[in-house]
Amino acid sequence: MRSSNKYKAVVFDLFGTLVSTFSSREHDIVLDKMARVLGVENALFARVFDYDMRAAREKGEYSTIEENIKVACHQLGVKPKPDDIQRAAMYRYEFMKRALWPRDDAIQTLKRIKEKGFAVGLISDCSPEVPEMWGETPFAKLIDASVFSCDVGIKKPDLRIYRWLCERLDVEARECLYVGDGDSSELEGALKIGMEPVLIRVEGEDGRDRDRPVVDKWKGKRISALREVLKYV
């Protein structure tokens, strides 16, 4: 039975929220392995694949990582063998599988939220291997509805991505608590559509692309561990 509360649902970001922000060092090692197997200079490959193509990848412009790698190689003027493309993709898949491992308190927190009677949703800016692997993660049975940017072609803070999640959960935006690490101006988007945003910042994480000056100015609700969201529900 849900406790007396203005919320009906708790909506989570994925990276930096339900899972730890992945290590920059490990990510760079994976890019280097991919570049070497493809016969590309690693700095050039990192620039094209990780920086130039990241937004397009997260908007679903490449249906698979293999397709993305093939296009990147074409732009760099190299023609790797199909087996080399598969090997490079394998490095990426293995990395992402590790990156999708839940925080220590994630599963128990989600279970407690559901025991309290709240719906649970997810909105993630991500590349196509994430929804491909999603059913194999411990999250799949605990999250009622998910919206992945690569599936819908838009990213946060576009208000449509929040609205679609609300429709799938059958709730109003004002009935949602939104929890995220602040990347992609996601908290501002959540606030604008009417959700109650909560910033999560876990001390000591090796983050990537974190807009720290903006996040550090956040004046709203803030937690330092995922389990702390329970005090709001």
DOZA-851659 format. One record per atom (N, C-alpha, C, O): residue in one letter; z, y negated, x negated. Coordinates in steps of 0.05 Angstrom, whole numbers, plus 5000, padded with zeros to 4 digits. Layout:
BEGIN
aZYX;...
END
This chain:
BEGIN
m500050244983;m500050005000;m500049754982;m501649734964;r498249574988;r498049334972;r500349144979;r501049105002;s501549034958;s503748844962;s502648584973;s500248534972;s504448424985;s503648164996;s502647984973;s504047924955;n500047914975;n498847764953;n496247644964;n494947744982;k495547414953;k493047274961;k490647424951;k488447364961;y490947594932;y488647734920;y488148004935;y490048134945;k485648084936;k484848344945;k483548514923;k483348754925;a482748374901;a481348524880;a482048394853;a482648154851;v481948564832;v482148464805;v479548534791;v478648764791;v478248334779;v475648364767;v475948324737;v477248134728;f474848504721;f475148504692;f472448454678;f470348544687;d472648324656;d470548324635;d470948594620;d472948724624;l468948664603;l469148914588;l469948864559;l472248924552;f468148764543;f468748734514;f470748504509;f470348284519;g472748574494;g474948384489;g477048374511;g478948224510;t476548544532;t478448544555;t479348834560;t481548904552;l477748994573;l478449274577;l478249434551;l479749634547;v476449354534;v476249474507;v476649254487;v476249024492;s477449334463;s477949134442;s475349004434;s473149124436;t475548754424;t473248634412;t472448784387;t474148824370;f469948874386;f469249064364;f469148914337;f468648674336;s469649074317;s469848964290;s467148864279;s465148994281;s467248614269;s464848494257;s463948664233;s461548704230;r465848764218;r465148914194;r463749174202;r461649244190;e464849314221;e463549564230;e460849514241;e458949664236;h460549304257;h457949234269;h455949174248;h453649264250;d456649034227;d454848974205;d453949224190;d451749244181;i455849404187;i455249664173;i453149814189;i451249934178;v453449814216;v451549954233;v448749824231;v446749964230;l448649564232;l446049424229;l444749494202;l442349524201;d446349514181;d445349584155;d444149864155;d441949914144;k445550054167;k444550324169;k441950334185;k440050474177;m441750184207;m439350174223;m437050064207;m434850174207;a437549844192;a435449724176;a434349904155;a431949924151;r436250044142;r435350224120;r433650454129;r431650524117;v434350574152;v432750794162;v430050704172;v428150854173;l429850444180;l427350334190;l425650214167;l423350144172;g426850194143;g425350084121;g425049784123;g422949674115;v427149644133;v427049354136;v429349234120;v431549354118;e428948994109;e431148854095;e433348794116;e432748684137;n435848854109;n437948844129;n438448574141;n439048544165;a438248364125;a438748094135;a436648014155;a437247884176;l434148084150;l431948024169;l432348184195;l431948074216;f433048444192;f433348604216;f435748494233;f435548484257;a437948424220;a440248324234;a439448064249;a440348024272;r437947894236;r437147644249;r435447694274;r435947574295;v433447864271;v431747914294;v433048084316;v433048004339;f434248304308;f435348494328;f437948384340;f438348394365;d439748284323;d442348214333;d442547934344;d443947884364;y441147744332;y441347474340;y439047384358;y439447294381;d436547414349;d434247324365;d433947474391;d433247354411;m434547734391;m433947904414;m436447964431;m436148094452;r438747874423;r441147954438;r441147864467;r441648024485;a440447614472;a440447514499;a438447664516;a438947734539;a436047714505;a433947864520;a434848144526;a434448244548;r436148264507;r437248544510;r439348544533;r439348734549;e441048344533;e443148344553;e442148264581;e443448294601;k439648154582;k438448094608;k436548314617;k435148284637;g436548534602;g435048764610;g432048754605;g430448894617;e431248584586;e428348564579;e427348804564;e424948844561;y429248964553;y428449224541;y429949444556;y432449434558;s428549634565;s429749844582;s431550024566;s433450144577;t430950054540;t432650224523;t432950094496;t431449914489;i434850184481;i435250094453;i432850174436;i432050024418;e431750404441;e429350494426;e427050294429;e425750224410;e426650204454;e424550004459;e425049744444;e423349624432;n427549664445;n428449414431;n427949434401;n426949254389;i428649664389;i428249704361;i425249704354;i424449584334;k423649824370;k420749834366;k419549554366;k417949494349;v420349394385;v419349114387;v420348954363;v418748794352;a422848994355;a423848844332;a422248914307;a421548744291;c421649164303;c420149254280;c417349134281;c416249054260;h416149124304;h413449004307;h413548714298;h411748624284;q415648564307;q415848284299;q416248254269;q415348054257;l417448454256;l417948444227;l415648564211;l415748574187;g413548654225;g411248754212;g411449034200;g410049094180;v413249194210;v413549474200;v413049674223;v413349604246;k412149914215;k411550114234;k413050374227;k411950554215;p415550384235;p417150634229;p416150864245;p414950834266;k416751104235;k416051344250;k417851374274;k420151264274;p416951504295;p418651544319;p421351664313;p423351594325;d421451854294;d423951974287;d425851774275;d428251794279;d424751584260;d426451374247;d427551184269;d429851094267;i425951134289;i426950964311;i429251104325;i431150984333;q428951374329;q431051524342;q433551534326;q435751514337;r433251554299;r435651554282;r437051284283;r439451274284;a435451074282;a436650804283;a438150764309;a440350654310;a436850854331;a438150834357;a440750994359;a442650914371;m440751224346;m443151394345;m445551244333;m447751264343;y445051104311;y447150944299;y448350744319;y450750704321;r446550614334;r447350424354;r448950554377;r451050454385;y447950784386;y449350924408;y452151014399;y454050994414;e452351114375;e454951214365;e456850984362;e459251014368;f455850754353;f457550514350;f458550434378;f460950374381;m456750424397;m457550324424;m459450514437;m461150434453;k459050774432;k460950974444;k463750924434;k465650934449;r464050864408;r466650794397;r467750534409;r470050504415;a465850334412;a466650074423;a467650084451;a469149914460;l466750294466;l467550314494;l470250464498;l470950524521;w471650524477;w474250654479;w476250464491;w476450234481;p477750544511;p479650354525;p481850254507;p482750394488;r482750014512;r485249924500;r487450114506;r487350264525;d489550114490;d491850294494;d493050274521;d493950474533;d493150034533;d494449994558;d492449964582;d493249914604;a489850014576;a487749964597;a487950154620;a488050074643;i487850414614;i487750614635;i490250604653;i490050614678;q492550584641;q495050574656;q495150314673;q496050324696;t494150094662;t494049844678;t492249864702;t492949784724;l489849984698;l488050014720;l489250194742;l488850144765;k490550404733;k491750594752;k493950454769;k494150494793;r495550284756;r497650144770;r496449944790;r497449914812;i494349804782;i493049624800;i492049764825;i492349664847;k490749994821;k489750144844;k491950254861;k491750274885;e494150344848;e496450434863;e497650224881;e498750274903;k497349974873;k498249744889;k496349684912;k497049514929;g494049804912;g492249774934;g490049574930;g488649494949;f489649474906;f487549284900;f484949424892;f485049634880;a482749294900;a480149384890;a479849294861;a481049094853;v478249444845;v477849374817;v474849354812;v473349534819;g474049124799;g471349084793;g470849014764;g472748964749;l468349034756;l467548974728;l465048804728;l463148864743;i465048594711;i462548444705;i462248434675;i464048344661;s460048544665;s459648544636;s456948454627;s454848544638;d456848264608;d454448204594;d454048414572;d455648434554;c451948584575;c451748804557;c448848904555;c447148824571;s448249074536;s445649184531;s445449454545;s447449564554;p442949564548;p442549794566;p444050054560;p444350214578;e444950084535;e446450334530;e449150344543;e450350554546;v450250114551;v452850104564;v452850234591;v454350424596;p451150144610;p451050294636;p450150574633;p450850754649;e448450634612;e447650904608;e449951084601;e450051324609;m451950984586;m454251144578;m456551114597;m458551264595;w456450934616;w458750854632;w460051094646;w462551114647;g458451274657;g459551494672;g461151684656;g462751834666;e460851674629;e462351854611;e464951724602;e466551854589;t465351474608;t467851334599;t470151394618;t469751464641;p472651354609;p474951394627;p475151184649;p476651204667;f473550964646;f473550744666;f472150824692;f472850714713;a470150994690;a468251034712;a469651104738;a468851004759;k471751264738;k473151344762;k475251154772;k476351184793;l475750944756;l477850754762;l476850484771;l478350324782;i474250444768;i473050184775;i471250224799;i469450394799;d471750064820;d470450104846;d467550004846;d465850124859;a466949794831;a464249684830;a463849544804;a465649414793;s461449574793;s460749454767;s458149304769;s456249394783;v457949084754;v455448934752;v454948894722;v456548774708;f452749004712;f451948984684;f449648784682;f447648814697;s449848594664;s447748394662;s444948504657;s442948404668;c444848724641;c442248834634;c440948974659;c438549014659;d442549034679;d441449154703;d440448944723;d438548994738;v441748714723;v441048504743;v439448274732;v438448104747;g439148254706;g437448054693;g438647784690;g437147594684;i441247754694;i442547494690;i445247544676;i446347764678;k446347334664;k448847354649;k450847154661;k450146964675;k453347204654;k455447004660;k454846754643;k453846774621;p455346514654;p456946454678;p455246404703;p456146264721;d452746514705;d451146484729;d452746584753;d453746814753;l453046414772;l454846484795;l453846724811;l455446854824;r451346784809;r450247014824;r451547274815;r451847454831;i452147294790;i453247554780;i456047604791;i456847834796;y457647384795;y460247414807;y459947474837;y461347634849;r457947344849;r457547374878;r456747664885;r457647774904;w454947774868;w454048054873;w456448244870;w456648444886;l458148194851;l460548374848;l462248354873;l463248554883;c462648114883;c464348074907;c463048224931;c464548344947;e460448214933;e459148354955;e459548654953;e459948784973;r459348754929;r459749044925;r462649134931;r463149354940;l464548954926;l467349014931;l468148944960;l470249024969;d466348794974;d466848705001;d469348525002;d471148565019;v469448324984;v471548124983;v470347854979;v468047824971;e471947644985;e471147374979;e472047304951;e473947424940;a470547124938;a471247044911;a474146944909;a475447004889;r475046794929;r477746684928;r479846904930;r482246844925;e479047144936;e480947364938;e481047534912;e482247744911;c479747424891;c479547574866;c480947444843;c480847194839;l482347604828;l483447524802;l481447614781;l480547844781;y480647434763;y478647504743;y479947494715;y481247304708;v479647714700;v480847734673;v478747764652;v477147954654;g478747584632;g476747594611;g477647454586;g479547304587;d476147504564;d476947384539;d475647114534;d476146984514;g474047014554;g473046744552;g470246714541;g469246494542;d469046924530;d466346904520;d464446834543;d464946894566;s462146724536;s459946664555;s460846474577;s459646474599;s462946314572;s463946124593;s464646274619;s464346154641;e465446524616;e465946684639;e468246584657;e468246614681;l470346474644;l472646374659;l471846134676;l472746104699;e470145964664;e469245724679;e467545814703;e467645694725;g465846014698;g464246114720;g465946234743;g465446184766;a467946394735;a469746504755;a471146294771;a471446314795;l472046094756;l473545874770;l471645724789;l472445644811;k469245674780;k467345524796;k466645664823;k466245534843;i466445924822;i465846064846;i468246114864;i467946184887;g470646064854;g473046074870;g475046294863;g477046324876;m474446444841;m476346644832;m478546514816;m478346284808;e480746664813;e482946564796;e482646694768;e483146934765;p481946534748;p481446654721;p483946684705;p485746514706;v484046894689;v486246944670;v484947004643;v483247184640;l485846854623;l484846894596;l486447114582;l488947104582;i485147304570;i486547504553;i485747444524;i483447434517;r487747414507;r487347384478;r489347564464;r491747514465;v488347774451;v490047964437;v490147884408;v488147864394;e492547844398;e492947754370;e491847954350;e492248194352;g490447844330;g489648004307;g487048144310;g486348304292;e485548104331;e482948234334;e480748104318;e480747854316;d479048264307;d476748164291;d474448114310;d472748284314;g474347874321;g472447814342;g469747714331;g469547624308;r467647734348;r465047634342;r464247434364;r464847474388;d462847224356;d461747034375;d463946924394;d463346874418;r466346894384;r468446784401;r468446484400;r468546364378;d468246354422;d468246064423;d471145974423;d472245884443;r472345994400;r475245944397;r476145664405;r478145634419;p474645444397;p475645184404;p475745144435;p477745024444;v473845244449;v473845224478;v476145394490;v477645304507;v476245644481;v478345834491;v481145724486;v482845744503;d481545614462;d484145514455;d485045274472;d487445214474;k483145144485;k483744924503;k484345014532;k484944854549;w484145274536;w484445374563;w487245314574;w489245374561;k487345194598;k489945114609;k490845284632;k493045244643;g489245484639;g489945654662;g491745884653;g493045884632;k491846094670;k493446334665;k492546464639;k490146464633;r494346574624;r493746694598;r495546934594;r497946924600;i494347154583;i495947384576;i495247474547;i493047414538;s497047624534;s496547714507;s496348014506;s495948134484;a496648154528;a496248444530;a495248504558;a496048374577;l493548704561;l492348754587;l494448824608;l494148744631;r496548964601;r498549044621;r499948804633;r501148824655;e499848574620;e501148334631;e499748234656;e500948064670;v497348324662;v496048234687;v497548334711;v497248224733;l499248544708;l500748654730;l502648444742;l503448474765;k503448254726;k505348054737;k504047874757;k505447734772;y501447864758;y499947694777;y499147854802;y498147734821;v499548114802;v498848264826;v501248424836;v501048574856;
END
